[in-house]
Amino acid sequence: MDLTTPIIAATYAEIALKGRNRTTFMRKLINNIKRALKGMPVEAVLHVESRLLVHLTDPSAADVVAARLREVFGLQWVSPVVVVDRSEVDGPLAEDLAAGREPALAAIAERAIALAERDRSGARNFRIHTRRSDRDFALNSPGISRAVGGAVHQATGLPGKMAHPDLTIHVIVLKESVLLMSGKIRAYGGLPAGSSGRAMVLLSGGLDSPVAAWLMMRRGLRPEFIHFYSGRTVEEADTDKIRDLAAKLRRYSPVPLNLWLIPAVPFEMRSIGVIPDSYDMVMFRRYMFKTASALAQHCSCHALVAGDSLGQVASQTIHNLGAIGPDLQLPVFRPLIGMDKLDIVKWSKEIGAYDTSILPYRDCCSIRSPKPVLNAKPADLLRLSQEMDLGEAVAEALEARVRIPID
């Protein structure tokens, strides 16, 4: 039995809750899908009820297209679809009904049996889930499920189970065709990329910040990356690892992104002899956030994103997190704040950043004071900022910024 899949079905979840704004989110999602699939053999992306149907000109590319769709934020499930033309179904069904016979729906049942045999993989039971989008179809949804389910049971021996089955075969009746699908690939959900505005992401060379960036991208934020390098020039800093991490995250964006490289030298030159060693770490973090905030406004970003996890390192104590940026004009999102390190590692591997994140790199924060203060006070950091003229350090850093397009 031919199980060619010329269509990929993609379902969304959270967008369905958007009410009057749903059309805006759906338009953004469809545009992102088209950008993500640019250059692939895709003929059309159609919205049918609660599914998006991606029509392929080359069915052999179904697996590649499905894998790419999985990385489009806003989608919940992706599934290659077997298509049965209505001309194979309507005639035999009309004959069965006219003769008073129980409908066989042979053309649908044959594909359903083939899908069950292909995808059963240890399944002990199954279910046929039918949606009759075309209300003119002569048989209702329970009748379709009963006819197809009976045929699958007879052919495979699998018993039916309505609640929590091991295998579900979906049947969708449209005006011109009937769609069948069984194997569902879980996507990442969330909101369409770019639907929540822009944010400036502090990107380091470690595990945390790429995961934080990815999690906020999944919520619809479009990131601008900012990285602070040690050394006097970008070439001396050797930021290839940072560019690689940004490129990993670019896979999940429908549009090119920017990486901004900022020197640490302006802070280091002004902090000498002014900032006590124990305050060097938290003051450098303050320099990073103040510079990122200034650049964010230049790039039309409305928030900052950081990879902080509460208590993970000295700069991330509850006191230091509160003291670093009391005068920031933008909100700071910290999606990892309550995560365990093992959770962060798991996500890093899931998004493909782990192998790059663990490569050696001389990160600015790794060369700060060995015994930093754990309970810094905002007033003390504000005073030290004035003494070292932090505003001038930020201005000098912005003058020396370098933009790297990530495409």
N, C-alpha and C positions, 0 to 999 in steps of 0.2 A: 504494500500500500504506500502510495506516494504521500509523504508528509512535508512537501515543499512549503516553506513559510514566506510568502511574498509580503506579509504585513507584520509589523511589530506593534503590539498593543501596549500602551503605557497608561497606568492609572495614577491619579493624584489623590491626596488625602486632605491636607490642611486647607488647600485653596477652596475646597467645597464649603468651608465654614465662613467664607468671606462676605457673604451676603451681597449687598449692592456693589461692593468693590471687586467681586469675583471676576468680572469681565476684564478689568485692568490687569489683575494677576494672571489670568489665563492668556491674555495677549502677550504679556512678558514671557510666560513659560513657553509658548509656541515659538516666539522669536528666538529664545535661547536654544530651543531644540534645533531649529533650522541652522543657527550659527554653529552649534556643536557638530552637526552632521554635514557641514559644508564639505563638498568634495566627495561625499559618499553617494552611492547609487540610490538616492531618495527622490521619489516622484512627487509626493504630497504628504502633508501632515494635517489630518482632519480630526475635528472634535465630534465624537459620536457619543451622546449621553455623557456618562462620567468617565469616558476613556478617550485617549488620543490614539489615533491609528496612523502609523507611519508606513506609507506604501513604498515598496522597494521596486526598482527597475531590475535589480539582480538579486533574486532570492538567496543565492549562495553567500551573500554578504550579511545574512540575518544575524549571525552570531556576533560579528564585529559591530554592527549597528546597535544591537542590544547591549553590548558591553559599554559602548560609548553613551548610550542613553542612561545607563545606570549612574553615570557621573553628573547627570543634569539635575541640579537641585530643584525640588518641587515635585518630583516623581516618586511614587511609593513602590510600585511594582512594574516590571517590564517582562513581557512574555511574547515569544514568537508565536504566530497564529497560523493555523491551517484553515484554508478558505474552501468552502463548498458553494458552488454557484446555485442560485435558487432554481435554475432550470432543472437541476438534478433532483430537486426535492419536491417542488410544487406538483408536478404531474403525478408521480407515484402516490403522493399523499392524497390528492383529489380522487384517484382511483380507489384507494383503500376506503376512504370515507363514503364514497358513492356505493361501494359494495357492502358497506356495513362491517368491514374488517377492522381489527385493531391496527392502527397505523404502525408501519415498520420503520419509516424514516431511514431506509437502508443506507443512503449515501452519507448521512450524518453518522449513523451507528458504525459504519465501517471505519471512518476516520477516528471516532472515539475509541474503538477497540484497539486500533493501531497505536494511538497515543497512550492508552492504558498499558499496553504491553511494553512500549518503549520506556515509560517513565515510572512503572510500578516500583522497582528497586526496593523490594522488601515490604511494600505496602500490604497491610492486612485487610483493608477495606477501602471503599471509594464512595464518591458522591458525584452526581451530575448536577451542576448549578446552571440554570437556564435563565436568560433574560430575553424577553420577546420585545425588541424595540419596534418591530413592525407589527402593530396590532391587527393588521389585516391577515396575518398568517393564520391558517385555519385551525391550528392546534394551540392550546394555551401552554404556558410554561410548565405546569405540573405534568401535563400530558406528554410534552417533549421529553422531560426528564425521565418519566416512567418508561417511554419507549426506548430511548437511548440507553438508559441504565439497565433495563432488562437484557438488551443485547450484549452489553459489556459484561454483565454477570454471567450470562451463558457462555461467552467466549473465553473468559479469564478465570471464572470460578470465584472471583472476589465478591464478598458480600457488600451490600450497600450500607452506608451509615450516614445519617444526616448531620449529626453533631460531631465536630472535630474529626473528620475523616483523615486517613493517611494520604489519600490522593483525591484531588478535586479536578474534574474536567469541566471547564466552562464552555457553555454554548450560548452564543449571542446571535439572535435572528435579526438581520437587517433586511431592507427592502430588496436588495439585489443579491445578497449572499448570506451565508451562515458561517460564523467564525467559531473555531474550536481552539482551545489552548489548555495546556496542563502545567508544564514547567514554568514557574514564576520566579523571576530573579528579583530579589529584594534590592530596591534602590535606597537612596539616603533621605528621601522626604524633604522636609524643610520648606522654604519659600524660594521662588525663582531668583536667581542671581540678579542683583541690581535693584530689586524691588524695595529694599529697605534703606537705600542711600549709600553713602560712602563713609569709610572709616580709615584712619591711619593706624597701621598695625606695626608695633615694635617687633621686628623680626631678629632674633638672635641666631646663633649657630647650634642651639641645643634642641632638645625634644619638645619643649613646652610650647614655644611661640608658634611653630607651624600648626600644631593641633589647635591652639586658640584661634588662629586665623581661619582655619578650615571650619571650625564650629560656627564662627560668626558669618562666614561665607554661606554656610547652610541656612542661616537665618535671613539670607537675602542681601547681606552687605557686600558692597564691592570694595576690595581692599586697595590701599596704597601702602606699599611696604617701606619701612624706614629701618636702616641698619647703621649702627655706630661702629666704626672700625678703628683699630689701633694702628699706629704708624702715621707718617706724614702725608702719604699719597695712597690713592686707591691701589696702584700697582704694588706698592710695598706691602699693603695689607693682605693681598691675595684673597679676594672675596669670592672665589669660584664656588665654594661650598654654599655661600648665601644665595648666589644666583641659581644654583641647582635646586635649593629648597624652594625658592620663588617659582621656579619652572615646574616643580612638582605640584604646587598649588594652582598654577595657571591651568592645569588640566581641567579644573573644576569651574573655570570661568569662561563664559562665552565670548569675552572680549580680551584684548591684550591688557596687561597690567604694568605698573611701574614699580621699580625698586629704587629708592633714594638712598645713596650712600653718604654718610655724615661723619666727619672726623671727630675723634675724641680729643685731639690736641688742644682745641680752644679751652676746654675745661681744664685739662691737665696743666696748661701754662699758667692759668689764673688761680688754680687751687694750691700751687706750691707755696708753702710757708703761711698759708691762710687757713686751710681746712685741716683740722686734726685728723690723724690717721683713722681713728675710730669712726669718723663721720664721712670718710672718703667715699664709701660705697653708697650710702643713702644720698649723698649730695650728687654723686655721678648719676644715680637714677633720676634725681630731680632734674638734672641737666638734660637727660634723655627725654623726659616727659615734657619739659618746657619747650625743647626744640621740636619735638613731634607735634605738640599743640600748635606752635607757630606755623609749621609746614602744613599741618592739616587745614588750617584756615586758608592758606595759599592754594591748596588743592581742592577746596570746596568739600572737605570732609566734616562730618558733624559729630564725630566721636573718636576716641582712641581705643585700641585693643591691645591688651598685654597678656602675657602667658603666666601671670602670677598664680601660685597655688599657696593658700594660707599656711604659713609655718614651714614651707619647704626649705627655704634658705633664710639667712639672716635678714636680707632686705625685704622679706615677705612676712615679717611678723605683723600682727595687727596694728601695732604702734607705728612701725615704719611705713606701712602702706598708707596709713592716714596722714602721716607727716610729709610725705614726698610731694604731694600736689594739692595743698589746700587752696591755692589760688588759680588752679587750672580753669579755663573757660569752657572746656568741653567735658562731657561725661567719659569715664573710663570703664570699658567693658572688660571683665576678667572671667571668661567662661570656664576657666579651670580652677577657680578659687576653692571649690570644695572637693576637687578630685584627688584620689589617691594616685601615687606615682605609677602604680601598675595599670591603672585605668588610662593614664596618659600614654604609656608605652603601647598599650593595646590599640589605641586610636592612631598613634603614630605609624604602627605597622599597617593598619587598615587603609590609611590614606596614601601609603607608599613613601612616607618621608623618613622612616626609621633608619634605613641603611645609610642615608646621607647624614642624618642628624648625629649619628654616633661617630662620624669621622672626626679626627683630631682638628681642632681649630682654636686659634688664640683669640678668644672672645674678650671684649673689653671688661666685662664684669668679672671674668675669672682672674684678672690681675689686680683687683682692688685690694684694700686692706684686709689682712688675715683675721683681724678681730674687730668686726664692725659693731657699732652700737645696736642694741636690740630694741630700745624704746625711745627712739628719737621723738622730739616734740616739734610741732609745726613752727612755733615761735623761734626755736633755735635754728631751724633750717632757713627760715626767712631772714634772720639776722646774718647767717653765714653767706647767704646769697648776695646780700648787699655788700658785705665785706670783700667778696671775691669778684663783684660786678658780674653776676651770672647773666644778666641781660646782654652784656657785651659779648660774652662767650657764645650765647645763643645766636646773636646776630652774625658773628664771625662764622659760626658753623653753617648757617644758612647760606652765607656767601660762597662757601666752599662745597656746597652740595653737588652731587653728581647723579643724574637720572639715568637709569638703565632700563630700557623697555624690555618687558618679558613677554615674548610672543612665540 
